[in-house]
């Protein structure tokens, strides 16, 4: 009986759909600023993992990879991605990303803006 239950659990685990995740990295082309989003990290078009870099400053939702930040809001459709990250306690905006996406066949192009209050604003394109 236990063997049958174990086999059923394995089969059910194998039949679960795989969740693809991929980092989308948006930068100014000069390598001085970037905003990275782990797409598919929540499985419904909403990202939860972020990294922001500006000069020698680094912020991240991953502990130990920079100043701690939290997702404030993130919204993704087939044609756009809007994401804001705030300080860990959600009291101050750290960065906002506004990106539009165009596709033709297998080709995709992402472009938009990155704003880091008190630091600057940039036109960005994205890879990933």
SEPAGU-360709 format. One record per residue (C-alpha): y, z, x; residue number from 1. Coordinates in steps of 0.05 Angstrom, whole numbers, plus 32768, in hexadecimal, padded with zeros to 4 digits. Layout:
<sites>
<site><v>Y</v><w>Z</w><u>X</u><num>NUM</num></site>
...
</sites>
This chain:
<sites>
<site><v>8000</v><w>8000</w><u>8000</u><num>1</num></site>
<site><v>8031</v><w>8012</w><u>8038</u><num>2</num></site>
<site><v>8021</v><w>7FD1</w><u>805C</u><num>3</num></site>
<site><v>8030</v><w>7FAA</w><u>801C</u><num>4</num></site>
<site><v>8073</v><w>7FCE</w><u>8014</u><num>5</num></site>
<site><v>8085</v><w>7FC1</w><u>805D</u><num>6</num></site>
<site><v>8073</v><w>7F78</w><u>8057</u><num>7</num></site>
<site><v>809E</v><w>7F72</w><u>8018</u><num>8</num></site>
<site><v>80D9</v><w>7F93</w><u>803B</u><num>9</num></site>
<site><v>80D3</v><w>7F62</w><u>8076</u><num>10</num></site>
<site><v>80D0</v><w>7F25</w><u>8048</u><num>11</num></site>
<site><v>810D</v><w>7F3E</w><u>8021</u><num>12</num></site>
<site><v>8133</v><w>7F48</w><u>8061</u><num>13</num></site>
<site><v>8122</v><w>7F03</w><u>8079</u><num>14</num></site>
<site><v>8139</v><w>7EE3</w><u>8038</u><num>15</num></site>
<site><v>817F</v><w>7F02</w><u>803B</u><num>16</num></site>
<site><v>81B4</v><w>7ECD</w><u>804B</u><num>17</num></site>
<site><v>81CF</v><w>7ECE</w><u>8091</u><num>18</num></site>
<site><v>8219</v><w>7EDE</w><u>8097</u><num>19</num></site>
<site><v>823D</v><w>7EB2</w><u>80C9</u><num>20</num></site>
<site><v>8276</v><w>7ED2</w><u>80EF</u><num>21</num></site>
<site><v>82A5</v><w>7EB0</w><u>811F</u><num>22</num></site>
<site><v>82E6</v><w>7EC4</w><u>8141</u><num>23</num></site>
<site><v>8323</v><w>7E9B</w><u>812E</u><num>24</num></site>
<site><v>8355</v><w>7EA2</w><u>8166</u><num>25</num></site>
<site><v>839D</v><w>7E8E</w><u>8157</u><num>26</num></site>
<site><v>83CE</v><w>7E89</w><u>8190</u><num>27</num></site>
<site><v>8410</v><w>7E6B</w><u>81A6</u><num>28</num></site>
<site><v>83F1</v><w>7E3A</w><u>81D7</u><num>29</num></site>
<site><v>8410</v><w>7E5D</w><u>8213</u><num>30</num></site>
<site><v>83DE</v><w>7E96</w><u>8213</u><num>31</num></site>
<site><v>8413</v><w>7ECB</w><u>820A</u><num>32</num></site>
<site><v>8401</v><w>7EE0</w><u>81C3</u><num>33</num></site>
<site><v>83C3</v><w>7EDD</w><u>8197</u><num>34</num></site>
<site><v>83A8</v><w>7EF6</w><u>8155</u><num>35</num></site>
<site><v>835C</v><w>7EF5</w><u>814F</u><num>36</num></site>
<site><v>8336</v><w>7EFC</w><u>810D</u><num>37</num></site>
<site><v>82EA</v><w>7F04</w><u>8106</u><num>38</num></site>
<site><v>82DE</v><w>7ED5</w><u>80CB</u><num>39</num></site>
<site><v>82A5</v><w>7EE6</w><u>809D</u><num>40</num></site>
<site><v>82A4</v><w>7F2E</w><u>80B4</u><num>41</num></site>
<site><v>82A4</v><w>7F46</w><u>806C</u><num>42</num></site>
<site><v>827D</v><w>7F0C</w><u>8050</u><num>43</num></site>
<site><v>82AD</v><w>7EF8</w><u>8019</u><num>44</num></site>
<site><v>82E4</v><w>7ED6</w><u>803E</u><num>45</num></site>
<site><v>8307</v><w>7F17</w><u>8050</u><num>46</num></site>
<site><v>8309</v><w>7F2A</w><u>809A</u><num>47</num></site>
<site><v>8306</v><w>7F72</w><u>80B2</u><num>48</num></site>
<site><v>8308</v><w>7F6A</w><u>80FE</u><num>49</num></site>
<site><v>8349</v><w>7F58</w><u>8121</u><num>50</num></site>
<site><v>8367</v><w>7F54</w><u>8167</u><num>51</num></site>
<site><v>83B1</v><w>7F49</w><u>8178</u><num>52</num></site>
<site><v>83CC</v><w>7F3B</w><u>81BE</u><num>53</num></site>
<site><v>8415</v><w>7F34</w><u>81D3</u><num>54</num></site>
<site><v>8424</v><w>7F35</w><u>821D</u><num>55</num></site>
<site><v>8405</v><w>7F74</w><u>8239</u><num>56</num></site>
<site><v>83FC</v><w>7F95</w><u>81F4</u><num>57</num></site>
<site><v>83B8</v><w>7F93</w><u>81D1</u><num>58</num></site>
<site><v>83A6</v><w>7FAB</w><u>818B</u><num>59</num></site>
<site><v>8361</v><w>7FAB</w><u>816D</u><num>60</num></site>
<site><v>8338</v><w>7FC5</w><u>8132</u><num>61</num></site>
<site><v>82FF</v><w>7FCF</w><u>8165</u><num>62</num></site>
<site><v>8304</v><w>8015</w><u>8185</u><num>63</num></site>
<site><v>8313</v><w>8013</w><u>81CF</u><num>64</num></site>
<site><v>832E</v><w>7FCC</w><u>81D0</u><num>65</num></site>
<site><v>8378</v><w>7FDC</w><u>81CA</u><num>66</num></site>
<site><v>83A8</v><w>8001</w><u>819D</u><num>67</num></site>
<site><v>8384</v><w>8011</w><u>815C</u><num>68</num></site>
<site><v>8397</v><w>7FE7</w><u>811F</u><num>69</num></site>
<site><v>837E</v><w>7FE0</w><u>80D8</u><num>70</num></site>
<site><v>837A</v><w>7FA5</w><u>80A8</u><num>71</num></site>
<site><v>83B4</v><w>7FAA</w><u>8078</u><num>72</num></site>
<site><v>83A3</v><w>7F6B</w><u>8051</u><num>73</num></site>
<site><v>837C</v><w>7F2C</w><u>805D</u><num>74</num></site>
<site><v>8373</v><w>7EF0</w><u>802F</u><num>75</num></site>
<site><v>834E</v><w>7EB0</w><u>803E</u><num>76</num></site>
<site><v>8344</v><w>7E70</w><u>8016</u><num>77</num></site>
<site><v>832D</v><w>7E2A</w><u>8029</u><num>78</num></site>
<site><v>8375</v><w>7E19</w><u>803D</u><num>79</num></site>
<site><v>8395</v><w>7E59</w><u>8057</u><num>80</num></site>
<site><v>838C</v><w>7E9C</w><u>8079</u><num>81</num></site>
<site><v>83BE</v><w>7ED4</w><u>8070</u><num>82</num></site>
<site><v>83B3</v><w>7F14</w><u>8097</u><num>83</num></site>
<site><v>83DB</v><w>7F52</w><u>80A6</u><num>84</num></site>
<site><v>83C7</v><w>7F8B</w><u>80D4</u><num>85</num></site>
<site><v>83E9</v><w>7FCF</w><u>80D7</u><num>86</num></site>
<site><v>83E7</v><w>800D</w><u>8101</u><num>87</num></site>
<site><v>83A7</v><w>8035</w><u>80F9</u><num>88</num></site>
<site><v>83C9</v><w>8063</w><u>80C5</u><num>89</num></site>
<site><v>83E4</v><w>8025</w><u>80A0</u><num>90</num></site>
<site><v>842C</v><w>803D</w><u>80A8</u><num>91</num></site>
<site><v>8448</v><w>8001</w><u>80D0</u><num>92</num></site>
<site><v>843C</v><w>7FB7</w><u>80D1</u><num>93</num></site>
<site><v>8421</v><w>7FA1</w><u>8115</u><num>94</num></site>
<site><v>8418</v><w>7F56</w><u>8109</u><num>95</num></site>
<site><v>8415</v><w>7F22</w><u>80D2</u><num>96</num></site>
<site><v>83F1</v><w>7EDF</w><u>80D7</u><num>97</num></site>
<site><v>83FE</v><w>7EA6</w><u>80A7</u><num>98</num></site>
<site><v>83D0</v><w>7E6A</w><u>80B4</u><num>99</num></site>
<site><v>83C1</v><w>7E2A</w><u>808E</u><num>100</num></site>
<site><v>8383</v><w>7E01</w><u>8097</u><num>101</num></site>
<site><v>8376</v><w>7DB7</w><u>808D</u><num>102</num></site>
<site><v>8332</v><w>7D95</w><u>8091</u><num>103</num></site>
<site><v>8319</v><w>7D4E</w><u>8094</u><num>104</num></site>
<site><v>82CE</v><w>7D48</w><u>8098</u><num>105</num></site>
<site><v>82B7</v><w>7D76</w><u>80D0</u><num>106</num></site>
<site><v>82FC</v><w>7D7B</w><u>80EF</u><num>107</num></site>
<site><v>8328</v><w>7DB9</w><u>80E1</u><num>108</num></site>
<site><v>836F</v><w>7DC8</w><u>80F6</u><num>109</num></site>
<site><v>838F</v><w>7E0D</w><u>80EF</u><num>110</num></site>
<site><v>83DA</v><w>7E1A</w><u>80F9</u><num>111</num></site>
<site><v>840E</v><w>7E4C</w><u>80E4</u><num>112</num></site>
<site><v>8437</v><w>7E87</w><u>80FB</u><num>113</num></site>
<site><v>842C</v><w>7ECA</w><u>811C</u><num>114</num></site>
<site><v>8460</v><w>7F01</w><u>8116</u><num>115</num></site>
<site><v>845E</v><w>7F43</w><u>813B</u><num>116</num></site>
<site><v>8499</v><w>7F6E</w><u>8124</u><num>117</num></site>
<site><v>84C6</v><w>7F83</w><u>815E</u><num>118</num></site>
<site><v>84A2</v><w>7F53</w><u>818D</u><num>119</num></site>
<site><v>84AB</v><w>7F0C</w><u>8173</u><num>120</num></site>
<site><v>8494</v><w>7ED2</w><u>8147</u><num>121</num></site>
<site><v>846C</v><w>7E95</w><u>815D</u><num>122</num></site>
<site><v>8450</v><w>7E55</w><u>8144</u><num>123</num></site>
<site><v>8404</v><w>7E58</w><u>814E</u><num>124</num></site>
<site><v>83C7</v><w>7E2C</w><u>814B</u><num>125</num></site>
<site><v>8381</v><w>7E47</w><u>8144</u><num>126</num></site>
<site><v>833D</v><w>7E39</w><u>8162</u><num>127</num></site>
<site><v>82FA</v><w>7E53</w><u>814C</u><num>128</num></site>
</sites>
